[in-house]
Amino acid sequence: IRYGNGLKLEFRKEISDMNARIAPLLLLVPVENAFKHGASSAISEPEIQIELTHQVGVLDFEVRNSKPQSLPIDIVEKKQGIGLSNLRSQLELLYPEQHTLDILDSPDYYQLKLQINL
């Protein structure tokens, strides 16, 4: 609601087992980051895409957001917080050797892919 029609938001889900369970709030940090950094007023046409899939005991989660094109490097470096660091720690504690976390930081977009073997 805050962003109105200025934000293009896509959410896709395909869940084979609605009783599948993951640790509470585990997916919150990537979604919050997408809105915080990907729907910034510095982006003329912000886009966020979220995809959640669960099939045969495997959860796939992907978040992709647009990025501002011209932020000075020192501002980008200062924006890195503890959210992703905490997520990595949680994954290691809760799903050791049962997950993969891949992050792509391209000039145009930021993409996080998480796979968890449940």
C-alpha distances in whole Angstrom, upper triangle without the diagonal:
4,5,5,8,10,10,12,11,14,15,19,21,25,26,30,30,27,30,30,29,28,28,25,22,24,21,18,20,19,16,15,17,15,12,14,17,15,12,14,15,18,17,17,16,14,14,14,16,17,20,22,25,28,31,35,34,32,28,27,23,22,19,19,18,18,20,21,24,26,26,29,31,31,27,27,29,28,24,26,25,27,24,26,29,28,27,30,32,30,31,35,35,34,34,37,38,36,33,32,30,30,28,28,27,28,27,24,22,23,23,24,26,27,30,31,34,33
4,6,9,10,9,12,12,16,17,21,23,27,28,32,32,30,32,31,30,29,28,25,22,24,21,18,19,19,15,14,16,14,11,12,15,14,10,12,12,15,15,15,15,13,14,14,17,18,21,23,27,30,33,37,35,33,29,28,24,23,19,19,17,17,18,19,22,24,23,26,28,28,24,24,26,25,22,24,23,25,22,24,28,27,26,29,31,30,31,34,35,34,35,37,39,36,33,32,30,29,27,27,26,26,26,23,21,21,23,23,26,27,30,32,35,34
4,6,6,6,9,10,14,16,19,22,26,28,32,32,30,32,32,31,29,29,26,23,24,21,19,19,18,15,14,15,13,10,12,13,12,8,10,9,13,12,12,11,9,11,12,15,17,20,22,26,29,33,36,35,33,29,27,23,21,18,17,14,14,16,16,19,21,21,24,26,27,23,22,25,24,21,23,23,25,23,24,28,27,26,29,31,30,31,34,35,34,35,37,38,36,33,32,29,28,25,25,23,24,23,20,19,19,21,22,25,26,29,31,34,34
4,5,7,9,10,14,16,20,22,26,28,32,33,31,33,33,32,31,31,29,25,27,24,21,22,21,18,17,18,16,13,15,17,15,11,13,12,16,14,13,12,11,12,13,16,18,21,23,27,30,33,37,36,34,30,28,25,23,20,19,17,17,18,19,22,24,24,28,29,30,26,26,29,28,25,27,27,29,26,27,31,31,29,32,35,33,34,37,38,37,37,40,41,38,35,34,31,30,28,27,26,26,25,22,21,22,23,24,27,28,31,33,36,36
4,5,7,9,13,15,19,22,25,28,32,33,31,34,33,33,32,33,30,27,28,25,23,24,22,19,19,20,17,14,17,18,15,12,14,13,16,14,12,10,10,11,13,15,17,20,23,26,30,33,36,36,34,30,28,25,23,20,18,16,16,18,18,21,23,24,28,30,31,27,26,30,29,26,28,28,30,28,28,32,32,30,33,36,35,35,38,39,38,38,41,41,39,35,34,31,30,28,27,26,25,24,21,20,21,22,24,26,28,31,33,36,36
4,7,10,13,16,20,23,26,29,33,34,32,35,34,34,32,33,30,27,28,24,22,22,21,18,18,18,15,13,15,15,12,9,11,10,12,10,8,7,7,9,11,14,17,20,23,27,30,33,37,37,34,30,28,24,22,19,17,14,13,15,15,17,19,20,24,26,27,24,23,26,26,23,25,26,28,26,27,30,31,29,32,34,34,34,37,38,37,37,40,40,38,34,33,30,28,26,24,23,22,21,18,17,19,20,23,25,27,30,33,36,37
4,6,10,13,16,19,23,26,29,31,29,32,31,30,29,29,27,24,24,21,19,19,17,14,15,15,12,10,12,13,9,7,10,10,12,10,9,7,5,6,8,11,13,17,20,23,27,30,33,33,30,27,24,21,18,15,13,11,10,13,14,16,19,20,23,25,26,23,21,25,25,21,23,24,26,23,23,27,28,26,28,31,30,30,33,35,34,33,36,36,34,31,29,26,25,22,21,20,20,19,16,15,16,17,19,21,24,27,29,32,33
4,7,10,13,17,20,23,27,28,27,30,29,29,28,28,27,24,24,20,19,20,17,14,16,16,12,11,14,14,11,9,12,13,15,12,11,8,6,5,6,8,11,14,18,21,24,27,31,31,28,25,22,19,16,13,12,10,10,13,15,17,20,21,25,26,28,25,23,26,26,23,24,25,27,24,24,28,28,26,28,31,30,29,33,34,33,32,35,35,33,29,27,25,23,21,20,20,19,19,15,14,15,16,18,20,22,25,27,30,31
4,7,10,13,17,20,23,25,23,26,25,25,24,25,23,20,20,17,16,17,15,12,13,14,11,10,14,14,11,10,13,15,17,14,14,11,9,6,5,6,8,11,14,17,21,24,27,27,25,21,19,16,13,11,10,9,11,14,17,19,22,23,26,27,28,25,23,26,26,23,23,24,25,22,22,25,26,23,25,28,27,26,30,31,30,29,32,32,30,26,25,22,22,20,19,19,19,20,16,14,15,14,16,17,19,22,24,27,28
4,7,10,14,16,20,22,21,24,23,23,22,24,23,20,20,16,16,17,15,12,15,15,12,12,16,16,13,13,17,19,20,17,17,14,11,8,6,5,6,8,11,14,18,20,24,24,22,18,16,13,11,10,10,10,12,16,19,21,25,25,29,29,31,28,25,28,28,25,25,25,26,23,22,26,26,23,25,28,26,25,29,31,28,28,30,30,27,24,23,21,20,19,19,20,20,21,17,15,15,14,15,16,18,20,22,25,25
4,7,10,13,17,18,17,20,19,20,19,21,19,17,17,14,14,16,14,11,14,15,13,13,17,17,15,15,19,21,23,20,21,17,15,11,8,6,5,6,8,11,14,17,21,21,19,15,13,11,10,9,11,12,15,18,21,24,27,27,31,30,32,29,26,29,29,25,25,25,25,22,21,25,24,21,23,26,24,23,27,28,26,25,28,28,25,22,21,20,19,19,19,21,21,23,20,17,16,14,14,15,16,17,19,22,22
4,7,10,13,16,15,18,17,18,18,20,20,18,18,14,16,18,15,13,17,18,15,17,20,20,18,18,22,25,26,23,24,20,18,14,11,8,6,5,6,8,12,14,18,18,16,13,12,10,10,11,12,14,17,21,24,26,30,30,33,33,34,32,29,31,31,28,27,27,27,23,22,26,25,22,24,27,25,23,26,28,25,24,27,27,23,21,20,19,19,19,20,22,22,24,21,18,18,15,15,14,15,16,18,20,20
4,6,10,12,11,15,14,15,15,18,18,17,17,14,16,18,16,14,18,19,17,19,22,23,20,21,25,28,29,26,27,24,21,17,14,11,8,6,5,6,8,11,15,15,13,11,10,9,10,12,14,17,20,24,27,29,32,32,35,35,36,34,31,32,33,29,28,28,27,24,23,26,25,21,23,26,23,21,25,26,23,22,25,25,21,19,19,19,19,20,21,23,25,27,24,21,20,17,16,14,14,14,16,17,17
4,7,9,10,13,12,15,16,19,19,19,18,16,18,21,19,18,21,23,21,22,25,26,24,25,28,31,32,30,30,27,24,21,18,14,12,8,6,5,6,8,12,13,12,10,10,11,12,15,17,20,23,27,30,32,36,36,38,38,39,37,34,35,36,32,31,31,30,26,25,28,27,23,24,27,24,22,25,26,23,22,25,24,21,19,19,20,21,22,23,26,27,29,27,24,22,19,18,16,15,14,15,16,16
4,6,6,9,9,11,13,16,17,18,17,15,18,21,19,18,22,23,22,24,27,27,26,27,30,33,35,32,33,30,27,23,20,17,14,11,8,5,5,7,10,10,10,9,10,11,14,16,19,22,26,29,32,35,38,38,40,39,41,38,35,36,37,33,32,31,30,26,25,27,26,22,24,26,23,21,24,25,21,20,23,23,19,18,19,20,21,23,25,27,29,32,29,26,24,21,19,17,15,14,14,14,13
4,6,9,9,12,14,18,19,20,19,18,21,24,22,22,25,27,26,27,30,31,29,30,34,37,38,36,37,33,31,27,24,20,17,14,11,8,6,5,8,9,10,10,12,14,17,20,23,26,29,32,36,38,41,41,44,42,44,42,38,39,40,37,35,34,32,29,28,30,28,25,26,28,25,22,25,26,22,21,24,23,19,19,20,22,23,26,27,30,32,35,33,29,27,24,22,19,18,15,15,14,13
4,5,6,9,12,16,17,19,18,18,20,23,23,22,25,27,26,28,31,32,30,31,35,38,39,37,38,35,32,29,25,22,19,16,12,10,7,7,8,9,10,10,13,15,18,21,24,27,31,34,37,40,43,42,45,43,44,42,39,40,40,37,35,34,32,28,27,29,27,24,25,26,23,21,24,24,20,19,22,22,19,19,21,22,24,27,29,32,33,36,34,31,29,25,23,20,18,16,14,14,11
4,6,8,11,15,15,17,17,16,19,22,21,20,23,26,25,26,29,30,29,30,33,36,38,36,37,34,31,28,24,22,18,16,12,11,9,10,12,11,13,12,14,15,18,21,24,27,30,33,36,39,42,41,44,43,43,41,38,39,39,36,34,32,31,27,27,29,27,23,25,26,23,21,24,24,20,20,23,24,20,20,22,23,25,27,29,32,34,36,34,31,29,26,23,21,19,17,16,15,13
4,6,10,13,14,16,16,17,19,22,22,22,24,27,27,28,30,32,31,32,35,38,40,38,40,37,33,30,27,24,20,18,15,13,11,12,12,11,13,12,16,17,20,22,26,29,32,35,38,41,44,43,45,44,44,42,39,40,40,36,34,33,30,27,27,28,26,23,24,25,21,20,23,22,18,18,22,23,19,19,22,23,26,28,31,33,35,38,36,33,30,27,24,22,19,18,15,15,12
4,7,11,12,14,14,14,17,20,20,20,23,25,25,26,28,30,29,30,33,37,38,36,38,35,32,29,25,22,19,16,12,11,8,10,10,8,9,9,12,14,18,20,24,27,30,33,36,39,41,40,43,41,42,40,37,37,37,34,32,30,28,24,24,25,23,20,21,22,18,17,20,19,15,15,18,19,15,16,18,20,22,25,27,30,32,35,34,30,28,24,21,19,16,14,12,11,8
4,7,9,11,11,12,15,18,18,18,21,23,23,25,27,28,28,29,32,35,37,35,37,35,31,28,25,22,19,17,13,13,10,13,13,10,11,10,13,14,17,19,23,26,30,32,35,38,40,39,41,39,40,37,35,35,35,32,29,27,25,22,21,22,20,17,19,19,15,14,17,16,12,12,16,18,14,15,17,18,21,23,27,29,32,35,33,30,27,24,20,18,15,14,11,11,8
4,6,9,8,9,12,14,15,16,18,20,21,22,24,25,25,27,29,33,34,33,35,33,29,27,23,21,17,16,12,13,11,14,14,11,11,9,12,12,15,17,21,23,27,29,32,35,37,36,38,36,36,34,31,31,31,28,26,24,21,18,17,19,16,13,15,15,12,11,14,13,9,10,14,15,12,12,15,15,19,20,24,26,29,32,31,27,24,21,18,16,12,12,9,10,8
4,7,6,9,11,13,14,15,17,19,20,22,23,24,25,26,29,32,34,33,35,33,29,27,23,22,18,18,15,16,15,17,18,14,14,12,14,14,17,18,22,24,27,29,32,35,37,35,36,35,34,32,30,29,29,26,24,21,19,16,16,16,14,11,13,13,9,9,12,11,8,9,13,16,13,13,15,16,19,20,24,26,29,32,31,27,24,21,18,17,14,13,11,12,10
4,6,8,9,11,14,14,15,17,19,20,21,23,24,25,27,30,32,31,34,32,28,26,22,21,18,18,15,17,16,19,20,17,17,14,16,15,17,18,21,23,27,28,31,34,36,34,36,34,34,31,29,29,28,25,23,21,18,15,16,17,14,12,15,14,11,12,15,14,11,13,17,19,17,16,18,18,21,22,25,26,29,32,31,27,24,22,19,18,15,16,14,16,14
4,6,5,8,10,10,11,14,15,16,17,19,20,21,23,26,28,27,30,28,24,23,19,19,15,16,14,17,17,20,22,19,18,14,15,13,15,15,18,20,23,24,27,30,32,30,32,31,30,28,26,26,25,22,20,18,15,12,13,15,12,10,13,14,11,12,15,15,13,14,18,20,18,16,18,16,19,19,22,23,26,29,28,24,21,19,16,16,14,15,14,17,16
4,6,7,9,10,11,13,14,16,17,19,19,21,23,27,28,27,30,28,24,22,18,18,14,15,13,15,15,18,20,17,15,12,13,11,13,13,17,18,22,23,26,29,31,29,31,29,29,27,24,24,24,21,19,16,14,11,11,12,10,7,10,11,8,8,12,12,10,11,14,16,14,13,14,13,15,16,19,21,24,27,26,22,19,17,13,13,11,12,11,14,13
4,6,6,7,9,11,11,13,15,16,16,18,20,24,25,24,26,24,21,18,15,14,11,11,10,13,14,17,19,17,15,11,11,8,10,10,13,15,19,20,23,26,28,27,29,27,28,25,23,23,23,20,18,16,15,11,11,13,12,9,12,13,11,11,14,15,13,14,17,18,16,13,14,12,14,14,17,19,21,24,23,19,16,14,11,11,9,11,11,15,14
4,6,5,6,9,10,11,12,14,15,16,18,21,23,22,25,23,19,18,14,14,12,13,13,16,17,21,23,21,18,15,14,11,12,11,14,15,18,19,22,25,27,25,27,26,26,24,21,22,21,18,16,15,13,10,11,13,12,9,13,14,12,13,17,17,16,17,19,21,19,17,17,15,16,16,18,19,22,24,23,19,16,15,12,14,12,15,15,18,18
4,5,5,6,9,10,10,12,13,15,16,20,21,21,24,22,19,17,14,15,13,15,15,18,19,23,25,22,20,16,15,12,12,10,13,13,17,17,20,23,24,22,24,23,23,20,18,18,18,14,13,11,10,6,7,10,9,7,11,13,11,12,16,16,16,17,19,21,19,16,16,13,15,13,16,16,19,21,21,17,14,13,11,13,12,15,16,19,19
4,6,5,6,9,10,10,11,13,15,19,20,19,21,20,16,14,11,11,10,12,12,16,18,21,23,21,18,15,13,10,9,7,9,10,13,14,17,20,22,21,23,22,22,20,17,18,18,14,13,12,12,8,8,11,11,9,11,14,13,13,16,18,17,17,19,20,19,15,14,11,12,11,13,13,16,18,17,14,10,9,7,10,10,13,15,18,19
4,5,5,7,9,10,10,11,14,17,19,17,20,18,14,12,9,10,8,11,12,15,18,21,24,22,20,16,14,10,9,7,9,10,13,14,17,21,23,21,24,23,24,21,18,20,20,16,15,14,14,11,11,15,14,12,15,17,16,16,20,21,19,20,22,23,21,18,17,14,15,14,15,16,18,19,18,14,12,11,10,12,12,15,17,20,20
4,5,5,6,8,10,10,12,16,17,17,19,18,14,14,11,12,11,14,15,19,21,25,27,25,23,19,18,14,13,10,12,11,14,14,17,20,22,20,22,22,22,19,17,18,17,13,13,12,13,9,11,14,13,12,15,18,16,17,21,21,21,21,24,25,24,21,20,17,17,15,17,16,19,20,19,15,13,13,12,15,15,18,20,23,23
4,5,5,6,7,9,11,14,15,15,18,17,13,13,10,12,12,15,16,20,22,26,28,26,23,20,18,14,13,9,10,9,11,11,14,17,19,17,19,18,18,16,13,15,14,10,10,10,11,8,9,13,13,12,14,17,17,17,20,22,21,22,24,25,23,20,19,15,15,13,14,13,16,17,16,12,10,11,10,13,14,18,20,23,24
4,6,5,5,7,9,13,14,12,15,14,10,9,7,9,9,13,15,18,21,25,28,26,23,19,17,13,11,7,7,6,8,9,12,15,18,16,19,19,20,17,14,16,16,13,13,13,15,12,12,16,16,14,17,20,19,19,22,24,23,23,25,26,24,21,19,16,15,13,13,12,14,15,13,10,8,9,10,13,14,18,20,24,25
4,6,5,5,7,11,12,12,14,13,9,9,8,10,11,15,17,21,23,27,30,28,26,22,20,16,14,10,10,8,10,11,13,16,18,17,20,20,21,17,16,18,17,13,14,14,16,13,14,18,18,17,20,22,21,22,25,26,25,26,28,29,27,24,23,19,19,16,17,16,17,17,15,13,12,13,13,16,18,21,23,27,27
4,6,6,7,10,11,12,15,14,11,12,11,14,14,18,20,23,26,30,32,31,28,24,22,18,16,13,12,10,11,11,12,15,17,15,17,18,18,14,13,15,14,10,12,12,14,12,13,16,17,16,19,21,21,22,25,26,26,26,28,30,28,25,23,20,19,17,17,15,17,17,16,13,12,14,14,18,19,23,24,28,29
4,6,6,9,9,9,13,13,10,11,10,13,14,18,20,24,27,30,33,31,28,24,22,18,16,12,11,8,8,7,8,12,13,12,14,15,15,12,10,13,12,9,10,11,14,13,13,16,18,17,19,22,22,22,25,27,27,27,29,29,28,25,23,19,18,15,14,12,14,13,12,10,9,12,13,17,19,22,25,28,29
4,6,9,9,8,11,10,6,7,7,10,12,16,18,22,25,28,31,30,27,24,21,17,14,10,8,5,5,5,8,11,13,13,16,17,18,15,13,16,16,12,14,15,17,15,15,19,20,19,21,24,23,23,26,28,28,28,29,30,28,25,23,19,18,15,14,12,13,12,10,8,8,10,12,16,18,22,24,28,29
4,7,8,7,9,8,5,7,8,11,13,17,20,24,27,30,33,32,29,26,23,19,17,13,11,8,7,8,9,13,15,14,18,19,20,16,15,18,18,14,16,17,19,17,18,21,22,21,23,26,26,26,29,31,30,30,32,33,31,28,26,22,21,18,18,16,16,15,13,11,12,14,16,19,21,25,27,30,31
4,5,6,9,10,7,10,11,15,17,21,23,27,30,33,37,35,32,29,26,22,20,16,14,10,9,8,8,11,12,12,15,17,17,14,13,16,15,12,15,16,19,18,19,22,23,22,25,27,27,28,31,32,32,32,34,35,33,30,28,24,23,20,19,16,17,15,14,13,13,16,18,21,23,27,29,33,34
4,5,7,9,8,12,14,18,20,24,26,30,33,37,40,39,36,32,29,26,23,19,17,13,12,10,9,12,13,12,16,18,19,15,15,19,18,15,18,19,22,21,22,25,26,26,28,31,31,31,34,36,36,36,38,38,37,34,32,28,26,23,22,19,19,17,15,15,16,19,21,25,27,31,33,37,37
4,6,9,9,12,15,18,21,24,27,31,34,37,41,39,36,33,30,26,23,19,17,13,11,9,6,8,9,9,12,15,16,13,13,16,16,14,17,19,22,22,22,25,27,26,28,31,31,32,34,36,36,36,38,38,37,34,31,27,26,22,20,17,17,14,13,14,15,18,21,24,27,31,33,37,38
4,6,6,9,12,15,18,22,25,28,32,35,38,37,34,31,27,24,21,17,14,11,8,7,5,8,10,10,14,16,18,15,14,18,18,16,18,20,23,22,22,25,27,26,28,31,31,31,34,36,35,35,37,37,36,32,30,26,24,21,19,16,15,13,11,11,13,16,19,22,25,29,32,35,36
4,6,10,13,16,20,23,26,30,33,36,40,39,36,33,29,26,23,19,16,13,10,10,8,10,12,13,17,19,21,18,18,22,22,19,22,24,27,25,26,29,30,29,31,34,34,34,37,39,38,38,40,40,38,35,32,29,27,23,21,19,17,15,12,13,16,19,22,25,28,31,34,37,39
4,7,10,13,17,20,23,26,30,33,36,36,33,30,27,23,20,17,14,11,8,10,10,11,14,16,20,21,23,20,19,23,23,21,22,24,27,25,25,28,30,28,30,33,33,32,35,38,37,36,38,38,36,33,30,27,25,22,20,18,17,15,12,12,15,17,20,23,26,29,32,35,36
4,7,10,14,17,20,24,27,30,34,33,30,27,23,20,17,14,11,8,6,8,9,11,14,15,19,20,22,19,17,21,21,18,20,21,23,21,21,25,26,24,26,29,29,29,32,34,33,33,35,35,33,29,27,24,22,19,18,16,15,14,11,10,12,14,17,19,22,25,28,32,33
4,7,10,13,17,20,24,26,30,30,27,23,20,17,14,11,8,6,5,9,11,13,17,17,21,22,24,21,19,22,22,19,20,21,23,21,20,24,25,23,25,28,27,27,30,32,31,30,32,32,30,27,24,21,20,17,16,15,15,14,11,9,11,12,14,17,19,22,25,29,30
4,7,10,13,17,20,23,27,26,23,20,17,13,10,7,6,4,7,10,13,16,19,19,22,23,24,21,19,21,22,18,19,20,21,18,18,21,22,20,22,25,24,23,27,28,27,27,29,29,27,23,21,19,17,15,15,14,15,15,12,10,10,10,12,14,16,19,22,25,26
4,7,10,13,17,20,23,23,20,17,14,11,8,6,5,6,9,13,16,18,22,22,25,25,27,24,21,24,24,21,21,21,22,19,18,22,22,19,21,24,23,22,25,27,26,25,27,27,24,21,19,17,16,15,14,15,15,17,14,11,10,9,11,12,14,16,19,22,23
4,7,10,14,17,20,20,17,13,11,8,6,5,7,9,12,15,19,21,24,24,27,27,28,26,23,25,25,22,21,21,21,18,17,20,20,17,19,22,21,19,23,25,23,22,24,24,22,18,17,15,15,14,15,16,17,19,17,13,12,10,10,10,12,14,16,19,20
4,7,10,13,17,16,14,10,8,6,5,7,9,12,15,18,22,24,27,27,30,29,31,29,26,27,28,24,23,23,23,20,18,22,21,18,19,22,21,19,22,24,22,20,23,23,20,17,16,15,15,15,16,18,19,21,19,16,14,11,11,9,10,12,14,17,17
4,7,10,14,13,11,7,6,5,7,9,12,15,19,21,25,27,30,30,33,32,33,31,28,29,30,26,25,24,23,20,18,21,21,17,19,21,19,17,20,22,19,18,21,20,17,15,15,14,15,16,18,20,22,24,22,19,17,14,12,10,10,10,11,14,14
4,7,10,10,8,6,5,6,9,12,15,18,22,25,28,30,33,33,36,34,36,34,31,32,33,29,27,27,26,23,21,24,23,19,20,23,20,18,21,22,19,18,20,20,16,14,15,15,16,18,19,22,24,27,25,21,19,16,14,11,11,9,11,12,12
4,7,7,6,4,6,9,12,15,18,22,25,28,32,34,37,36,39,37,38,36,33,34,35,32,29,29,27,24,22,24,23,20,20,22,20,17,20,21,18,16,19,18,15,14,15,16,18,20,22,25,27,30,28,25,22,19,17,14,12,10,9,10,9
4,6,5,7,9,12,15,18,21,24,28,31,34,36,39,39,41,40,41,39,36,37,38,35,32,32,30,27,25,27,26,22,23,25,22,19,22,23,20,17,20,19,15,15,16,18,19,22,24,27,29,32,30,27,25,21,19,16,14,11,11,10,10
4,6,9,11,14,18,21,24,28,31,34,37,39,42,42,44,42,43,42,39,39,40,37,34,34,32,29,27,28,27,24,24,25,23,20,22,23,19,17,19,18,14,15,17,19,21,24,26,30,31,35,33,30,28,24,22,18,16,12,11,9,9
4,7,10,13,17,20,23,27,30,33,36,38,41,40,42,40,42,40,37,37,38,35,32,31,29,26,24,25,24,21,21,22,19,16,18,19,16,13,16,15,11,12,14,17,19,22,25,28,30,34,33,29,27,23,20,17,14,11,8,6,5
4,6,10,13,17,20,23,27,29,33,35,37,37,39,37,38,37,33,33,34,32,29,28,26,23,21,23,22,18,18,20,18,14,17,18,15,12,14,13,10,9,11,13,16,19,21,25,27,30,29,26,23,19,16,13,10,7,6,5,6
4,7,10,13,17,20,24,26,30,32,35,34,36,34,35,34,30,31,32,29,26,25,24,20,18,20,19,16,16,18,16,13,16,17,14,12,15,14,11,9,11,12,14,17,19,22,24,28,26,23,20,17,14,11,8,6,5,6,7
4,7,10,13,17,20,23,27,28,31,31,33,31,33,31,28,28,29,26,24,24,23,19,17,19,19,15,16,18,17,14,17,19,16,14,16,15,12,10,10,10,11,14,16,19,21,24,23,19,17,13,11,7,6,5,7,9,10
4,7,10,14,17,20,23,25,28,28,30,28,30,28,25,25,26,23,21,21,20,17,15,17,17,13,14,17,16,13,17,19,16,15,17,17,14,11,10,10,11,12,14,17,19,22,20,17,14,11,8,6,5,6,9,12,13
4,7,10,14,16,20,22,25,24,27,26,27,25,22,23,24,21,19,20,19,16,14,17,18,14,15,19,17,15,18,21,19,17,20,19,17,13,12,10,10,10,11,13,15,18,16,13,11,7,6,4,6,9,12,15,16
4,7,10,13,17,19,22,21,24,23,24,22,19,21,22,18,17,17,18,15,13,17,17,14,16,19,18,17,20,22,21,20,22,22,20,16,14,12,11,10,11,12,14,16,14,10,8,6,5,7,9,12,15,18,19
4,7,10,13,15,19,19,21,21,23,20,17,19,21,17,17,18,19,16,15,18,19,17,18,21,21,20,23,25,24,23,25,24,22,19,16,14,12,10,9,10,11,13,10,7,6,4,6,9,12,15,18,21,23
4,7,10,12,16,16,19,19,20,18,15,18,19,15,15,17,19,16,15,19,20,18,20,23,23,22,25,27,26,26,27,27,26,22,20,16,15,12,11,10,11,11,9,6,5,7,9,12,15,18,21,25,26
4,7,9,12,13,16,17,19,17,14,17,18,15,16,18,21,19,18,21,23,21,22,26,26,25,28,30,30,29,30,30,29,25,23,19,17,14,12,10,10,9,6,4,6,9,12,15,18,22,25,28,30
4,6,9,9,13,13,15,13,11,14,15,13,14,16,19,18,17,20,22,21,22,26,26,26,28,31,31,30,31,31,30,26,24,20,18,14,12,9,9,7,6,5,7,10,13,17,20,23,26,30,32
4,6,7,10,12,14,11,10,14,15,13,15,18,21,20,20,23,25,24,25,28,29,29,31,34,34,33,34,34,34,30,27,23,21,17,15,12,11,9,7,9,10,14,17,21,24,27,30,34,35
4,6,10,11,14,12,11,15,16,15,17,20,23,23,22,25,27,26,27,30,31,31,33,36,36,35,36,36,35,31,28,25,22,18,16,12,10,7,7,9,12,15,19,22,25,29,32,35,37
4,6,9,12,10,10,13,15,14,17,20,23,23,23,25,28,28,28,31,33,33,34,37,38,37,38,38,37,34,31,27,24,20,18,14,13,9,10,12,14,18,21,25,28,31,34,38,40
4,6,8,7,7,10,11,11,14,17,20,21,21,23,25,25,26,29,30,31,32,35,35,35,36,36,36,32,29,26,23,20,18,14,13,11,12,13,14,18,20,24,27,30,33,37,39
4,6,6,7,9,10,11,14,17,21,22,21,23,26,26,27,29,31,32,33,35,36,36,37,37,37,33,31,27,25,21,19,15,15,12,14,16,17,20,22,26,29,32,35,38,40
4,5,5,6,9,10,12,15,18,20,19,20,23,24,24,26,29,29,30,33,34,34,34,34,34,31,28,24,22,19,17,13,14,12,15,15,15,19,21,24,27,30,33,36,38
4,5,5,6,9,11,14,17,19,19,20,23,24,24,26,28,29,30,32,34,34,34,34,35,32,29,26,24,20,19,16,17,15,18,18,18,21,22,26,28,31,34,37,39
4,5,5,6,9,12,16,17,18,19,21,22,23,25,27,28,29,31,33,33,33,34,34,31,28,25,23,19,19,15,16,15,16,16,16,19,21,24,26,30,32,36,37
4,6,5,7,11,14,15,15,16,19,20,20,23,24,25,26,29,30,30,30,31,31,27,25,21,19,16,15,11,13,12,13,13,12,16,17,21,23,27,29,33,34
4,5,6,9,12,14,14,15,18,19,19,21,23,24,25,27,29,29,29,29,30,27,24,21,19,16,16,13,15,14,16,16,14,17,18,21,23,27,29,32,34
4,6,8,11,13,14,15,17,19,19,21,23,24,25,27,29,29,30,31,31,28,26,22,21,18,18,15,18,17,19,18,16,19,19,23,24,28,30,33,35
4,6,10,11,12,13,15,16,18,19,21,22,24,25,27,27,28,29,29,26,24,20,19,16,16,14,16,16,17,15,13,16,17,20,22,25,27,31,32
4,7,8,9,10,12,13,14,16,18,19,20,22,23,24,24,25,26,23,21,17,16,13,14,12,15,16,17,15,13,15,15,18,19,22,24,28,29
4,6,7,8,9,11,13,14,15,17,19,20,21,22,23,25,25,22,21,17,17,15,17,15,18,19,20,18,15,16,15,18,19,22,23,27,28
4,6,5,6,9,10,10,12,14,15,16,18,19,20,22,22,20,19,16,17,15,18,17,20,22,23,20,17,17,15,18,18,21,21,24,25
4,5,5,6,9,10,11,12,14,15,16,17,19,21,20,17,17,14,15,13,16,16,19,21,21,18,15,15,13,15,15,18,18,22,22
4,5,5,6,9,10,10,12,14,15,16,16,18,18,15,13,10,11,10,13,13,17,19,20,17,13,13,10,12,12,15,16,20,21
4,5,5,6,9,10,11,13,14,15,15,17,18,15,14,12,13,12,15,16,19,22,23,20,16,16,13,15,14,17,17,20,21
4,5,5,6,9,10,11,12,14,14,17,17,15,15,13,15,15,18,18,22,24,25,22,18,17,15,16,14,17,16,19,20
4,5,5,6,9,10,10,11,13,15,14,12,12,10,12,12,16,17,21,23,23,20,16,15,12,12,11,13,13,16,17
4,5,5,6,9,10,10,10,12,12,10,10,8,11,11,15,17,20,23,24,21,17,15,12,12,10,12,12,15,17
4,5,5,6,9,10,10,12,13,12,13,11,14,15,19,20,24,27,27,24,20,19,16,16,14,15,14,17,17
4,5,5,6,8,9,12,12,11,12,12,15,16,20,22,25,28,28,25,21,19,16,16,13,14,12,15,15
4,5,5,5,7,9,9,7,9,9,13,14,18,20,24,27,27,24,20,18,14,13,10,10,9,11,12
4,6,6,5,7,9,8,10,11,14,16,20,22,25,29,29,26,22,20,17,16,13,13,11,13,14
4,6,6,10,10,11,13,14,17,19,23,25,29,32,32,29,25,23,19,18,15,15,13,14,14
4,6,10,9,10,13,14,17,20,23,25,29,32,32,29,25,22,19,17,14,13,10,11,10
4,6,5,6,10,11,15,18,22,24,27,31,31,27,24,21,17,15,12,10,7,8,8
4,5,7,10,12,15,18,22,24,28,31,32,28,25,22,19,17,13,12,10,10,11
4,6,8,11,14,17,21,24,27,30,31,28,24,22,18,16,13,11,9,9,11
4,7,10,14,17,20,24,26,30,30,27,24,20,17,14,11,8,6,5,8
4,7,10,13,17,20,23,26,26,23,20,17,13,10,7,5,4,6,9
4,7,10,13,16,19,23,23,20,17,14,10,8,6,5,7,9,12
4,7,10,13,16,20,20,17,13,11,7,6,5,7,9,12,15
4,7,10,13,16,17,14,11,8,6,5,6,9,12,15,18
4,6,10,13,14,11,8,6,5,6,9,12,15,18,21
4,6,10,10,8,6,5,6,9,12,15,18,21,24
4,7,8,6,5,6,9,12,15,18,21,24,27
4,5,5,6,8,11,14,17,20,24,27,30
4,6,8,11,14,17,21,24,27,31,33
4,7,10,14,17,20,23,27,30,32
4,7,10,13,17,20,23,27,29
4,7,10,13,17,20,24,26
4,7,10,13,17,20,22
4,7,10,13,17,19
4,7,10,14,16
4,7,10,12
4,7,9
4,6
4
